[in-house]
Amino acid sequence: MRAILLSGGLAVVLSLAGTRVAIGWFGRRGFGQPIRADGPTTHQVKRGTPTMGGTVILVAAVVAYLAATLVTGSLPSASAWLLMLLFLGCGAVGFLDDFIKVWKQDNRGLSSRNKMAGQTVVAVVFGVLATQLFADERGVHPASQHLSTTHDWGVKLPLVVVLVLIWFIVAATSNGANLTDGADGLLAGSAALIVGAYVIVNVWQSNQLCGSARPDAVAARCYEVRDPLDLAVFAAAITAACVGFLWWNAKPARIIMGDVGSLAIGGAVAGLAIMSRTELLMAVIAGLFVLETMSVLLQMTWFKLTRRFTGTGRRLFRIAPIHHHFEHIGWAEVTVVVRFWVVCGIFVALGLGIFYASWLA
């Protein structure tokens, strides 16, 4: 627990101070955010706001985790290194996308195909390493070849199927986080809630770990996972880094997170879900990401269907993702953000409730 507290405390300090430095550094070099032309008109005032602030979240979280782990006399576990691979790997794809945007001053960065290619490479490398290597003394790998909600269930799946599922989870979650990052403070606040939930999940799993000496970690209910406490330390660092960044990213944002932060956060959530054996439960805990993604998919599908059958494409929402729809109908941006934080909190509470109820059952 000392490592969790130290990791979180150090991350929030590094993020608070580092973001303030980044605002000036990116600003002086003209790394300003281009704004989509069809977005809410109120967002045009953000044009030129320093972007790629998510870089600070990555640096603060990684440095805080490593420092807390070493200071408390431990070494990073295999699971933590793999989570770092997803976190930094997805962040690198996002950084390239952001850099192209600011270099060309165009809201279009990497093509969808190239961005997906980068995410695929990161996800597949993670999947192979997590499922095939780094088994502990109990023979437990960081990731399993089963589907899971709070525990593994069903038959062991072929490796190729597992890799496809891991790719889908990483791509869907990182892109869902990316879609959520469209209003001042929306993703930073939501990510703090979602990743913070995984601090609780991993601490609980550590206390009820299969093979532990605790009398209540009975075989029928214990958790067959690897390195849950170390994952909790890293999750605490990411959570605190998001909170520190939110100080400067809340409306009116002094800096924008950019894809480097949103893709990295989504990748981290995916990694935490996969290695804590809660892949399906993650769809509830990160329900806001699902909501944002579904709004885009529904918008595209409805537009294509109506254009095909009526000749005129129609929209379900004024604009997608859905948080922009509410801005278009007159909600103030800060109202949208706070209410979406509430929605996110409800999803997180529901997911944690399901997790605990599974233990009681």
PLY file of the C-alpha trace (Angstrom):
ply
format ascii 1.0
element vertex 361
property float x
property float y
property float z
element edge 360
property int vertex1
property int vertex2
end_header
0.00 0.00 0.00
2.92 2.36 0.62
3.92 1.99 -3.01
0.40 2.87 -4.17
0.32 6.03 -2.04
3.83 7.06 -3.05
3.16 6.37 -6.72
-0.05 8.42 -6.72
1.42 11.29 -4.72
4.52 11.58 -6.86
2.53 11.31 -10.12
0.15 14.13 -9.24
3.05 16.45 -8.31
4.98 15.62 -11.48
1.87 16.06 -13.61
0.90 19.38 -12.03
4.39 20.84 -12.41
5.20 19.16 -15.71
2.01 20.30 -17.43
2.72 23.90 -16.47
6.16 23.60 -18.07
4.70 21.87 -21.14
2.20 24.70 -21.71
5.03 27.19 -22.19
7.31 24.81 -24.06
4.73 23.65 -26.62
3.29 27.15 -26.91
6.65 28.74 -27.77
7.19 26.17 -30.51
3.80 26.67 -32.07
2.46 23.23 -31.24
-1.13 24.45 -31.33
-4.25 22.33 -31.73
-6.05 22.47 -35.11
-9.85 22.34 -34.72
-12.26 20.31 -36.87
-14.28 22.60 -39.13
-17.61 20.84 -38.50
-17.27 20.84 -34.70
-19.14 23.10 -32.28
-18.54 26.75 -33.13
-17.61 27.44 -29.49
-14.52 25.26 -30.00
-12.99 27.59 -32.59
-11.55 29.75 -29.80
-9.36 26.76 -28.85
-7.47 26.90 -32.13
-3.77 27.25 -31.34
-4.06 26.00 -27.73
-0.90 23.98 -26.94
-1.50 20.29 -27.56
0.24 16.94 -26.95
-0.12 17.54 -23.20
-0.74 13.83 -22.76
3.03 13.42 -23.01
3.22 14.74 -19.46
0.74 12.09 -18.27
2.90 9.34 -19.76
6.15 10.65 -18.31
4.67 11.43 -14.87
2.97 8.05 -14.55
5.98 5.99 -15.64
8.51 7.92 -13.54
6.23 7.85 -10.47
5.58 4.12 -10.81
9.26 3.23 -11.23
10.34 5.51 -8.39
7.69 4.21 -5.98
8.50 0.60 -6.83
12.24 0.99 -6.37
11.97 3.13 -3.21
9.77 0.52 -1.53
12.33 -2.17 -2.24
10.68 -3.94 -5.15
11.35 -4.40 -8.84
8.82 -3.91 -11.64
6.92 -7.09 -12.40
6.37 -8.65 -15.81
2.75 -7.49 -15.76
3.80 -3.90 -15.10
6.33 -3.97 -17.95
3.62 -5.28 -20.27
1.20 -2.58 -19.13
3.95 -0.04 -19.79
4.36 -1.51 -23.28
0.69 -0.87 -24.06
0.67 2.53 -22.37
3.76 3.86 -24.13
3.20 1.96 -27.39
-0.28 3.36 -27.94
1.01 6.74 -26.78
3.74 6.62 -29.43
1.13 6.06 -32.16
-0.83 9.01 -30.79
2.28 11.20 -30.59
3.00 10.60 -34.27
-0.60 11.45 -35.12
-0.44 14.67 -33.07
2.90 15.70 -34.51
1.62 15.38 -38.08
-1.42 17.49 -37.16
0.57 20.35 -35.66
3.25 20.17 -38.36
0.68 20.49 -41.14
-1.80 22.52 -39.02
-4.53 20.18 -40.20
-6.92 18.21 -37.98
-6.16 15.10 -40.06
-3.03 13.37 -38.83
-2.22 9.73 -39.46
-4.60 7.97 -41.81
-7.03 5.57 -40.15
-5.21 2.66 -41.77
-1.79 3.72 -40.47
-3.13 4.45 -37.00
-4.79 1.03 -36.86
-1.58 -0.60 -38.12
0.36 0.95 -35.25
-2.23 -0.14 -32.68
-2.25 -3.64 -34.18
1.51 -4.05 -33.84
1.44 -2.93 -30.20
-1.56 -5.14 -29.36
-0.20 -8.28 -31.03
3.25 -7.95 -29.43
1.57 -7.44 -26.06
-0.76 -10.39 -26.65
2.01 -12.84 -27.56
4.23 -11.81 -24.64
1.40 -11.74 -22.09
-0.11 -15.12 -23.00
3.01 -17.14 -23.86
5.79 -15.83 -21.60
6.42 -14.63 -18.03
4.53 -17.34 -16.14
5.07 -17.14 -12.37
5.87 -20.02 -10.04
2.20 -21.09 -10.14
2.27 -21.21 -13.93
0.03 -18.13 -14.25
0.72 -15.88 -17.24
-0.05 -12.14 -17.21
-2.95 -12.78 -19.65
-4.97 -15.94 -20.12
-6.46 -17.69 -23.13
-9.97 -17.64 -21.70
-12.75 -15.10 -21.81
-13.36 -13.48 -18.46
-15.73 -11.21 -16.58
-14.37 -11.33 -13.04
-12.80 -14.79 -13.44
-11.84 -16.94 -16.39
-14.64 -19.07 -17.78
-15.31 -21.34 -20.73
-12.80 -23.38 -22.70
-9.24 -22.39 -23.46
-9.23 -20.54 -26.78
-6.71 -21.03 -29.59
-3.88 -18.51 -29.55
-4.92 -16.89 -32.83
-8.43 -16.28 -31.47
-7.00 -14.80 -28.27
-4.72 -12.47 -30.22
-7.66 -11.26 -32.32
-9.67 -10.61 -29.13
-6.76 -8.74 -27.52
-6.31 -6.68 -30.69
-10.01 -5.83 -30.67
-10.00 -4.85 -26.98
-6.91 -2.65 -27.32
-8.08 -0.99 -30.55
-11.65 -0.46 -29.34
-10.65 0.91 -25.94
-7.90 3.22 -27.18
-10.13 4.59 -29.95
-13.03 4.92 -27.49
-10.84 7.01 -25.20
-9.72 9.05 -28.22
-13.35 9.80 -29.16
-14.10 10.85 -25.57
-11.32 13.44 -25.67
-13.36 16.20 -27.31
-14.17 18.68 -24.54
-12.09 20.42 -21.90
-11.35 18.00 -19.07
-13.76 15.30 -20.25
-11.26 12.49 -20.79
-8.86 13.46 -18.01
-11.64 13.38 -15.41
-13.27 10.24 -16.83
-9.94 8.42 -17.08
-9.19 9.19 -13.43
-12.47 7.47 -12.47
-12.02 4.48 -14.79
-8.34 3.77 -14.09
-8.96 4.51 -10.42
-11.52 1.70 -10.41
-8.76 -0.68 -11.46
-6.69 0.37 -8.46
-9.54 -0.98 -6.32
-9.98 -4.12 -8.45
-6.29 -4.99 -8.34
-5.90 -4.32 -4.62
-8.90 -6.57 -3.94
-7.49 -9.29 -6.17
-4.13 -9.03 -4.40
-5.84 -9.56 -1.04
-7.77 -12.57 -2.36
-5.04 -14.07 -4.54
-5.10 -17.81 -5.15
-2.36 -19.46 -3.10
-2.21 -16.64 -0.55
-2.31 -17.30 3.18
-5.53 -15.35 3.74
-8.28 -17.62 5.10
-10.99 -15.97 2.98
-9.09 -16.54 -0.29
-10.85 -19.86 -0.73
-10.25 -21.87 -3.86
-13.78 -21.37 -5.15
-13.51 -17.58 -5.13
-9.84 -16.60 -5.25
-8.32 -14.75 -8.20
-5.91 -16.56 -10.54
-4.03 -13.47 -11.68
-0.40 -12.37 -11.83
1.06 -9.29 -10.06
-2.22 -7.53 -9.13
-0.63 -5.31 -6.48
2.02 -4.06 -8.90
-0.69 -3.29 -11.46
-2.51 -1.31 -8.75
0.64 0.77 -8.18
0.89 1.59 -11.88
-2.86 2.28 -12.14
-2.58 4.68 -9.19
0.20 6.55 -10.99
-1.88 6.91 -14.18
-4.93 8.00 -12.18
-2.99 10.66 -10.27
-1.25 11.89 -13.44
-4.67 12.42 -15.03
-5.82 14.37 -11.97
-2.75 16.61 -12.06
-3.21 17.21 -15.78
-6.91 18.03 -15.24
-5.90 21.10 -13.19
-4.65 22.72 -16.41
-7.00 20.93 -18.83
-10.29 21.91 -17.16
-12.27 24.62 -18.95
-10.87 26.90 -20.17
-8.12 24.44 -21.07
-4.59 25.83 -21.04
-3.39 22.69 -22.83
-5.02 19.87 -24.78
-4.26 16.20 -24.14
-4.00 15.11 -27.77
-3.96 11.59 -29.16
-0.70 10.84 -27.37
-2.63 10.91 -24.09
-5.99 9.51 -25.18
-4.62 6.48 -27.04
-2.22 5.74 -24.18
-4.97 5.91 -21.57
-7.21 3.63 -23.63
-4.35 1.18 -24.07
-3.71 1.19 -20.33
-7.37 0.50 -19.55
-7.33 -2.40 -22.02
-4.16 -3.81 -20.45
-5.55 -3.55 -16.93
-8.74 -5.32 -18.00
-6.90 -8.13 -19.81
-4.40 -8.80 -17.03
-6.98 -8.58 -14.23
-9.24 -11.06 -16.10
-12.07 -8.50 -16.37
-12.30 -7.98 -20.14
-16.10 -8.16 -20.37
-16.58 -6.23 -17.11
-14.43 -3.45 -18.60
-17.28 -2.70 -21.02
-19.26 -1.60 -17.94
-16.48 0.14 -16.00
-15.44 2.03 -19.14
-19.05 2.35 -20.27
-18.55 6.01 -21.22
-16.01 4.95 -23.86
-18.54 2.42 -25.17
-21.25 5.09 -25.27
-19.07 7.50 -27.23
-17.97 4.80 -29.68
-21.50 3.50 -30.24
-22.75 7.01 -30.99
-20.20 7.29 -33.82
-20.98 3.82 -35.18
-24.75 4.46 -35.07
-24.31 7.83 -36.76
-22.28 6.34 -39.60
-24.57 3.32 -40.03
-27.77 5.37 -40.06
-26.32 7.89 -42.50
-25.24 5.16 -44.94
-28.55 3.27 -44.69
-30.70 6.35 -45.24
-28.54 7.49 -48.13
-28.82 4.07 -49.73
-32.59 3.69 -49.39
-33.79 7.30 -49.58
-31.01 8.97 -51.55
-30.38 11.47 -48.75
-28.15 10.66 -45.81
-29.70 11.52 -42.45
-28.18 11.79 -39.02
-29.28 10.43 -35.66
-27.32 13.12 -33.83
-26.44 16.67 -34.75
-22.79 15.55 -34.64
-20.92 12.59 -33.23
-19.42 11.64 -30.84
-22.42 12.23 -28.64
-20.94 14.83 -26.27
-20.70 17.22 -29.23
-24.39 16.61 -29.98
-25.36 18.10 -26.63
-23.14 21.12 -27.25
-24.90 21.62 -30.60
-28.33 21.64 -28.96
-27.26 24.38 -26.55
-25.65 22.81 -23.49
-22.62 24.71 -22.22
-19.38 22.74 -22.61
-18.77 22.66 -18.87
-22.30 21.31 -18.32
-21.67 18.52 -20.83
-18.38 17.62 -19.17
-19.72 17.51 -15.61
-22.78 15.49 -16.61
-20.66 13.04 -18.58
-18.41 12.68 -15.54
-21.55 11.74 -13.60
-22.47 9.18 -16.27
-18.93 7.83 -16.14
-19.12 7.58 -12.35
-22.37 5.63 -12.58
-20.79 3.15 -15.00
-17.74 2.79 -12.73
-19.90 2.24 -9.64
-22.01 -0.32 -11.49
-18.90 -2.18 -12.68
-17.37 -2.26 -9.20
-20.72 -3.38 -7.81
-20.81 -6.30 -10.25
-17.22 -7.17 -9.34
-17.99 -7.26 -5.61
-21.31 -9.03 -6.06
-19.47 -11.77 -7.97
-17.29 -12.32 -4.91
-20.29 -12.46 -2.57
-22.05 -14.92 -4.86
0 1
1 2
2 3
3 4
4 5
5 6
6 7
7 8
8 9
9 10
10 11
11 12
12 13
13 14
14 15
15 16
16 17
17 18
18 19
19 20
20 21
21 22
22 23
23 24
24 25
25 26
26 27
27 28
28 29
29 30
30 31
31 32
32 33
33 34
34 35
35 36
36 37
37 38
38 39
39 40
40 41
41 42
42 43
43 44
44 45
45 46
46 47
47 48
48 49
49 50
50 51
51 52
52 53
53 54
54 55
55 56
56 57
57 58
58 59
59 60
60 61
61 62
62 63
63 64
64 65
65 66
66 67
67 68
68 69
69 70
70 71
71 72
72 73
73 74
74 75
75 76
76 77
77 78
78 79
79 80
80 81
81 82
82 83
83 84
84 85
85 86
86 87
87 88
88 89
89 90
90 91
91 92
92 93
93 94
94 95
95 96
96 97
97 98
98 99
99 100
100 101
101 102
102 103
103 104
104 105
105 106
106 107
107 108
108 109
109 110
110 111
111 112
112 113
113 114
114 115
115 116
116 117
117 118
118 119
119 120
120 121
121 122
122 123
123 124
124 125
125 126
126 127
127 128
128 129
129 130
130 131
131 132
132 133
133 134
134 135
135 136
136 137
137 138
138 139
139 140
140 141
141 142
142 143
143 144
144 145
145 146
146 147
147 148
148 149
149 150
150 151
151 152
152 153
153 154
154 155
155 156
156 157
157 158
158 159
159 160
160 161
161 162
162 163
163 164
164 165
165 166
166 167
167 168
168 169
169 170
170 171
171 172
172 173
173 174
174 175
175 176
176 177
177 178
178 179
179 180
180 181
181 182
182 183
183 184
184 185
185 186
186 187
187 188
188 189
189 190
190 191
191 192
192 193
193 194
194 195
195 196
196 197
197 198
198 199
199 200
200 201
201 202
202 203
203 204
204 205
205 206
206 207
207 208
208 209
209 210
210 211
211 212
212 213
213 214
214 215
215 216
216 217
217 218
218 219
219 220
220 221
221 222
222 223
223 224
224 225
225 226
226 227
227 228
228 229
229 230
230 231
231 232
232 233
233 234
234 235
235 236
236 237
237 238
238 239
239 240
240 241
241 242
242 243
243 244
244 245
245 246
246 247
247 248
248 249
249 250
250 251
251 252
252 253
253 254
254 255
255 256
256 257
257 258
258 259
259 260
260 261
261 262
262 263
263 264
264 265
265 266
266 267
267 268
268 269
269 270
270 271
271 272
272 273
273 274
274 275
275 276
276 277
277 278
278 279
279 280
280 281
281 282
282 283
283 284
284 285
285 286
286 287
287 288
288 289
289 290
290 291
291 292
292 293
293 294
294 295
295 296
296 297
297 298
298 299
299 300
300 301
301 302
302 303
303 304
304 305
305 306
306 307
307 308
308 309
309 310
310 311
311 312
312 313
313 314
314 315
315 316
316 317
317 318
318 319
319 320
320 321
321 322
322 323
323 324
324 325
325 326
326 327
327 328
328 329
329 330
330 331
331 332
332 333
333 334
334 335
335 336
336 337
337 338
338 339
339 340
340 341
341 342
342 343
343 344
344 345
345 346
346 347
347 348
348 349
349 350
350 351
351 352
352 353
353 354
354 355
355 356
356 357
357 358
358 359
359 360
